[in-house]
């Protein structure tokens, strides 16, 4: 009798499963606009009786023709799932759904659906606005670089900190005291460090012309090697290669506060007449600026580290704020490409501001589709 009952239940579940199989549609697609490793699943249930019976949905996955294993349990109301766990690109995957009742018992499992594969996309179509803006920006900058190379006089606002550099070096020369220059604590690939090296090249030429002295302790050994060549080349350009003292350009330490302590001690011993802190700085900025201020030196600082700018402003005579550090290299140099690039970037910012004002105005007037543009797709 028990065997007969078991057989009846088995036949009943088989018939029920065959009926439900026609009422569940499981689909899968490669997740669009991503780098791969994700498959989006969706399913529809057309049988109201089946929907009422579902209290939980288990998602099962199989790689190729392997065995299925449960990867996620979802609520009865969910009809989509993004599988982005351990998915290999260009590998076929098959999926099944198991429906559970109130007791958590599986009463129906769909047939395998697939194969579905994931692959990286070359371009994120949601970022078309970004692409257009990038193309326009590059075009504007290249146009101004070309104008500068043709001899077009491009006006760039003078920076007080840049104009004061020659006066600071001249003051040090008259007093017979050295200058101290710190390029910051970032490695050579940092934009702030590259801008600092560009500025240092011009300052070194001024120091060589005035027959003054500049001491440059370095935080990074690679930066030290580059700066040593840059300063040596500056002395050669001014026709005074013999005046260059290699001992004044050296690697100090790559410890943040040890570096600050070393420069503070240097300024206390040498009592320089001018200090230059140009590059990327962190918590050591106030230590350096305060130590230099106590020696009575004129101090010119510049950094793109937003959190450290206030410390330089209160403790230094002149401060290059943010992008002014990048512009200083162009202002001090004779390279038309740098000046054209700076001018082009100014116009790119102007275009960006105009576009934002127009978009927000259209948004205020309820124009459809503006939200997608503002959030990047």
C-alpha positions as CSV (number, residue, x, y, z in Angstrom):
1,X,0.0,0.0,0.0
2,X,2.9,2.4,0.9
3,X,4.6,1.7,-2.4
4,X,1.3,2.4,-4.3
5,X,0.9,5.7,-2.4
6,X,4.4,6.7,-3.2
7,X,3.9,5.9,-6.9
8,X,0.7,8.0,-6.9
9,X,2.5,11.0,-5.4
10,X,5.4,10.6,-7.9
11,X,3.0,10.5,-10.8
12,X,1.1,13.5,-9.4
13,X,4.3,15.6,-9.0
14,X,5.4,14.6,-12.5
15,X,2.1,15.7,-14.0
16,X,2.2,18.9,-11.9
17,X,5.7,19.6,-13.0
18,X,4.8,19.0,-16.7
19,X,2.0,21.5,-16.3
20,X,4.1,24.1,-14.5
21,X,6.9,23.7,-17.1
22,X,4.7,25.3,-19.7
23,X,3.9,28.2,-17.3
24,X,7.5,29.3,-16.5
25,X,9.8,31.1,-19.1
26,X,13.5,31.6,-18.0
27,X,15.7,33.9,-20.1
28,X,19.2,35.0,-19.8
29,X,21.4,37.7,-21.5
30,X,24.9,39.0,-21.1
31,X,24.8,42.1,-18.8
32,X,25.1,45.1,-21.2
33,X,27.7,47.8,-20.9
34,X,30.0,46.0,-18.5
35,X,33.4,44.5,-18.4
36,X,32.0,40.9,-18.4
37,X,31.6,38.4,-15.6
38,X,27.9,38.9,-15.3
39,X,24.7,37.4,-16.7
40,X,21.2,38.9,-16.2
41,X,18.4,36.4,-15.7
42,X,14.7,37.0,-15.9
43,X,11.6,34.8,-15.8
44,X,7.9,35.0,-16.2
45,X,5.2,32.9,-14.6
46,X,1.9,32.8,-16.4
47,X,0.0,30.5,-14.0
48,X,-1.7,32.3,-11.1
49,X,-2.0,29.1,-9.1
50,X,1.8,28.5,-9.3
51,X,2.5,32.1,-8.3
52,X,0.4,31.7,-5.2
53,X,2.2,28.5,-4.2
54,X,5.7,30.0,-4.5
55,X,7.2,31.1,-1.2
56,X,10.8,31.0,-2.3
57,X,12.9,30.8,-5.5
58,X,16.3,29.1,-5.7
59,X,18.6,29.9,-8.6
60,X,20.8,27.0,-9.8
61,X,23.7,27.2,-12.1
62,X,25.8,24.8,-14.1
63,X,29.0,25.5,-16.0
64,X,28.8,23.7,-19.3
65,X,27.3,20.2,-18.9
66,X,28.2,19.9,-15.2
67,X,25.9,19.4,-12.2
68,X,23.7,22.2,-11.0
69,X,24.3,23.9,-7.7
70,X,22.2,26.5,-5.9
71,X,23.8,30.0,-6.0
72,X,21.0,32.2,-4.6
73,X,17.7,32.0,-2.8
74,X,15.3,34.8,-3.7
75,X,11.9,35.9,-2.5
76,X,8.7,34.8,-4.2
77,X,8.1,38.3,-5.6
78,X,11.4,38.5,-7.5
79,X,11.6,38.0,-11.2
80,X,15.1,39.0,-12.1
81,X,18.6,38.2,-10.9
82,X,22.1,39.4,-11.9
83,X,24.5,36.5,-11.6
84,X,28.0,38.2,-11.2
85,X,29.6,35.7,-8.9
86,X,32.6,33.7,-10.3
87,X,31.3,34.0,-13.9
88,X,34.0,33.4,-16.5
89,X,33.8,35.3,-19.8
90,X,33.0,33.3,-23.0
91,X,32.0,30.3,-21.0
92,X,28.5,28.7,-21.5
93,X,26.3,28.5,-18.4
94,X,23.0,26.8,-17.8
95,X,20.4,27.8,-15.2
96,X,17.4,26.3,-13.5
97,X,14.8,27.7,-11.0
98,X,13.6,25.7,-8.0
99,X,10.3,26.8,-6.4
100,X,9.8,26.2,-2.7
101,X,6.7,26.1,-0.6
102,X,6.2,27.5,3.0
103,X,8.2,24.7,4.5
104,X,11.1,25.4,2.2
105,X,10.5,22.2,0.3
106,X,11.1,22.3,-3.5
107,X,7.9,21.3,-5.3
108,X,9.0,22.2,-8.9
109,X,12.3,22.7,-10.8
110,X,12.3,24.2,-14.3
111,X,14.1,22.6,-17.2
112,X,17.7,23.8,-17.8
113,X,17.8,27.0,-19.8
114,X,20.9,28.1,-21.8
115,X,23.6,28.3,-22.8
116,X,24.2,31.9,-21.7
117,X,27.6,33.5,-21.9
118,X,29.2,36.7,-20.6
119,X,31.7,38.9,-22.5
120,X,33.2,42.3,-21.9
121,X,31.8,45.2,-24.0
122,X,34.2,47.6,-25.8
123,X,32.1,50.7,-25.0
124,X,29.6,51.6,-22.3
125,X,26.7,53.1,-24.3
126,X,25.5,54.9,-21.1
127,X,28.6,57.1,-21.3
128,X,28.0,58.6,-24.7
129,X,27.6,62.1,-23.2
130,X,31.1,61.7,-21.6
131,X,32.6,60.6,-24.9
132,X,31.1,63.7,-26.7
133,X,32.4,66.0,-23.9
134,X,35.9,64.4,-24.1
135,X,36.1,64.8,-27.9
136,X,35.0,68.4,-27.6
137,X,37.5,69.1,-24.8
138,X,40.4,67.6,-26.7
139,X,39.5,69.5,-29.9
140,X,39.4,72.8,-28.0
141,X,42.7,72.2,-26.3
142,X,44.4,71.2,-29.6
143,X,43.0,74.3,-31.3
144,X,44.6,76.6,-28.7
145,X,47.9,74.7,-28.7
146,X,48.0,75.2,-32.5
147,X,47.2,78.9,-32.2
148,X,50.0,79.2,-29.6
149,X,52.5,77.5,-31.8
150,X,51.6,79.9,-34.6
151,X,52.5,82.8,-32.4
152,X,49.1,83.8,-31.2
153,X,49.4,86.0,-28.1
154,X,47.3,84.1,-25.5
155,X,46.5,86.0,-22.3
156,X,47.0,84.0,-19.1
157,X,46.3,85.7,-15.8
158,X,49.5,86.3,-13.8
159,X,49.8,84.7,-10.4
160,X,51.2,86.6,-7.5
161,X,53.2,83.6,-6.3
162,X,54.9,83.2,-9.7
163,X,55.7,86.9,-10.0
164,X,57.3,86.8,-6.5
165,X,59.7,84.0,-7.3
166,X,62.3,86.2,-8.9
167,X,62.1,88.7,-6.0
168,X,62.5,85.9,-3.5
169,X,65.6,84.6,-5.2
170,X,67.0,88.1,-5.5
171,X,66.3,88.7,-1.7
172,X,68.3,85.5,-0.9
173,X,71.2,86.6,-3.1
174,X,71.4,90.1,-1.5
175,X,71.3,88.6,2.0
176,X,73.9,85.9,1.1
177,X,71.6,83.1,2.3
178,X,70.4,80.0,0.4
179,X,67.0,79.0,-0.8
180,X,65.3,75.8,0.2
181,X,63.1,73.9,-2.3
182,X,60.8,70.9,-1.5
183,X,59.1,69.1,-4.4
184,X,56.7,67.3,-2.0
185,X,56.2,63.7,-1.1
186,X,54.6,62.2,-4.2
187,X,56.4,59.9,-6.6
188,X,57.6,60.9,-10.1
189,X,54.3,59.9,-11.8
190,X,52.3,62.4,-9.8
191,X,51.0,65.4,-11.8
192,X,51.9,67.7,-8.9
193,X,55.4,66.4,-8.8
194,X,55.8,66.9,-12.6
195,X,54.5,70.4,-12.3
196,X,56.9,71.1,-9.4
197,X,59.9,69.8,-11.5
198,X,58.8,72.1,-14.3
199,X,58.8,75.1,-12.0
200,X,62.0,74.1,-10.4
201,X,63.7,74.1,-13.8
202,X,63.0,77.8,-14.2
203,X,63.8,78.7,-10.6
204,X,67.1,76.9,-10.9
205,X,68.0,79.1,-14.0
206,X,67.2,82.2,-11.9
207,X,69.3,80.9,-9.0
208,X,72.2,80.2,-11.4
209,X,72.0,83.6,-13.1
210,X,72.0,85.4,-9.7
211,X,74.9,83.2,-8.5
212,X,72.9,82.2,-5.5
213,X,72.5,78.8,-3.8
214,X,69.5,76.5,-3.5
215,X,69.3,73.4,-1.4
216,X,66.8,70.6,-2.5
217,X,66.2,67.7,-0.1
218,X,64.1,65.0,-1.8
219,X,61.6,62.5,-0.4
220,X,61.6,60.0,-3.3
221,X,64.9,58.6,-4.7
222,X,63.5,58.5,-8.3
223,X,62.4,62.1,-8.0
224,X,65.9,63.0,-6.7
225,X,67.6,61.5,-9.7
226,X,65.3,63.5,-12.1
227,X,65.7,66.7,-10.2
228,X,69.5,66.3,-10.1
229,X,69.5,66.2,-13.9
230,X,67.0,69.1,-14.2
231,X,69.0,71.4,-12.0
232,X,72.3,70.5,-13.6
233,X,70.8,71.2,-17.0
234,X,69.5,74.6,-15.8
235,X,73.0,75.6,-14.8
236,X,74.3,74.4,-18.2
237,X,71.7,76.5,-20.0
238,X,72.8,79.6,-18.1
239,X,76.4,79.0,-19.1
240,X,77.6,78.2,-15.5
241,X,77.9,74.4,-15.3
242,X,80.8,74.7,-12.8
243,X,78.6,76.6,-10.3
244,X,76.4,73.6,-9.8
245,X,76.9,71.8,-6.4
246,X,75.7,68.3,-6.5
247,X,75.8,68.2,-2.6
248,X,72.9,70.7,-2.5
249,X,70.5,68.2,-4.3
250,X,70.2,65.0,-2.3
251,X,67.9,62.3,-1.1
252,X,66.9,62.9,2.5
253,X,64.4,60.1,3.5
254,X,61.2,58.5,2.4
255,X,59.6,58.7,5.9
256,X,56.9,61.4,5.9
257,X,57.6,63.0,9.3
258,X,61.3,62.2,9.2
259,X,61.4,64.2,5.9
260,X,59.6,67.1,7.6
261,X,61.9,67.0,10.6
262,X,65.0,66.9,8.3
263,X,63.9,70.0,6.4
264,X,62.9,71.8,9.6
265,X,66.4,71.1,11.0
266,X,67.9,72.2,7.7
267,X,66.1,75.5,7.8
268,X,67.1,76.1,11.4
269,X,70.8,75.6,10.6
270,X,71.0,77.4,7.3
271,X,68.4,80.1,8.0
272,X,67.4,80.4,4.3
273,X,66.0,83.7,2.9
274,X,63.5,82.0,0.7
275,X,61.6,78.7,0.9
276,X,59.6,77.0,-1.9
277,X,57.2,74.2,-1.1
278,X,55.7,73.2,-4.4
279,X,54.2,69.8,-5.0
280,X,52.0,67.3,-3.1
281,X,52.0,67.6,0.6
282,X,50.0,66.0,3.5
283,X,50.2,66.4,7.2
284,X,53.8,67.6,7.1
285,X,52.8,70.8,5.3
286,X,52.1,72.9,8.4
287,X,55.3,71.6,10.1
288,X,57.4,72.8,7.1
289,X,55.6,76.1,6.8
290,X,55.8,76.9,10.5
291,X,59.4,76.0,10.7
292,X,60.3,78.1,7.7
293,X,58.2,81.1,9.0
294,X,60.2,81.1,12.2
295,X,63.4,81.7,10.2
296,X,62.0,84.9,8.7
297,X,62.2,83.5,5.2
298,X,59.8,84.6,2.4
299,X,57.8,81.5,1.6
300,X,56.1,80.5,-1.6
301,X,53.9,77.3,-1.5
302,X,51.7,75.5,-3.9
303,X,49.8,72.2,-3.8
304,X,46.8,70.4,-5.3
305,X,46.1,68.7,-2.0
306,X,42.9,70.5,-1.0
307,X,43.2,69.6,2.7
308,X,46.6,71.2,3.0
309,X,46.0,74.5,1.2
310,X,44.6,76.3,4.3
311,X,47.8,75.6,6.2
312,X,50.0,77.0,3.5
313,X,47.8,80.1,3.2
314,X,48.1,81.0,6.8
315,X,51.8,80.3,7.2
316,X,53.3,81.3,3.7
317,X,53.6,84.7,1.9
318,X,52.2,83.3,-1.4
319,X,50.2,80.2,-2.1
320,X,49.4,78.6,-5.5
321,X,46.0,77.0,-5.0
322,X,45.1,73.8,-6.8
323,X,45.4,74.1,-10.5
324,X,47.5,77.3,-10.2
325,X,50.4,74.9,-9.5
326,X,50.0,73.4,-12.9
327,X,49.6,76.8,-14.6
328,X,52.7,78.1,-12.9
329,X,54.9,75.9,-15.1
330,X,53.3,77.2,-18.2
331,X,53.6,80.8,-17.0
332,X,57.3,80.5,-16.2
333,X,58.2,78.5,-19.4
334,X,58.5,79.5,-23.0
335,X,56.8,76.3,-24.4
336,X,53.7,77.5,-26.4
337,X,52.2,74.0,-26.1
338,X,51.9,74.5,-22.3
339,X,50.3,77.9,-22.7
340,X,47.9,76.7,-25.4
341,X,47.0,73.8,-23.1
342,X,46.2,76.1,-20.2
343,X,44.2,78.4,-22.3
344,X,42.3,75.5,-23.9
345,X,41.4,74.1,-20.5
346,X,40.0,77.4,-19.4
347,X,37.7,77.4,-22.4
348,X,36.7,73.8,-21.7
349,X,35.6,74.8,-18.2
350,X,33.7,77.7,-19.7
351,X,31.9,75.3,-22.1
352,X,31.2,72.9,-19.2
353,X,29.7,75.7,-17.1
354,X,27.4,76.8,-20.0
355,X,26.2,73.3,-20.7
356,X,25.4,72.7,-17.0
357,X,23.5,76.0,-16.8
358,X,21.5,75.1,-19.9
359,X,20.7,71.6,-18.7
360,X,19.6,72.7,-15.3
361,X,17.4,75.4,-16.8
362,X,15.8,72.8,-19.1
363,X,15.3,70.6,-16.0
364,X,13.5,73.4,-14.2
365,X,11.1,73.8,-17.1
366,X,10.4,70.0,-17.0
367,X,12.0,69.0,-20.3
368,X,11.9,65.2,-20.5
369,X,15.2,63.2,-20.7
370,X,17.4,65.7,-18.9
371,X,17.8,63.5,-15.9
372,X,19.6,60.8,-17.9
373,X,22.0,63.3,-19.3
374,X,22.8,64.8,-15.8
375,X,23.5,61.4,-14.2
376,X,25.5,60.2,-17.1
377,X,23.1,57.8,-18.8
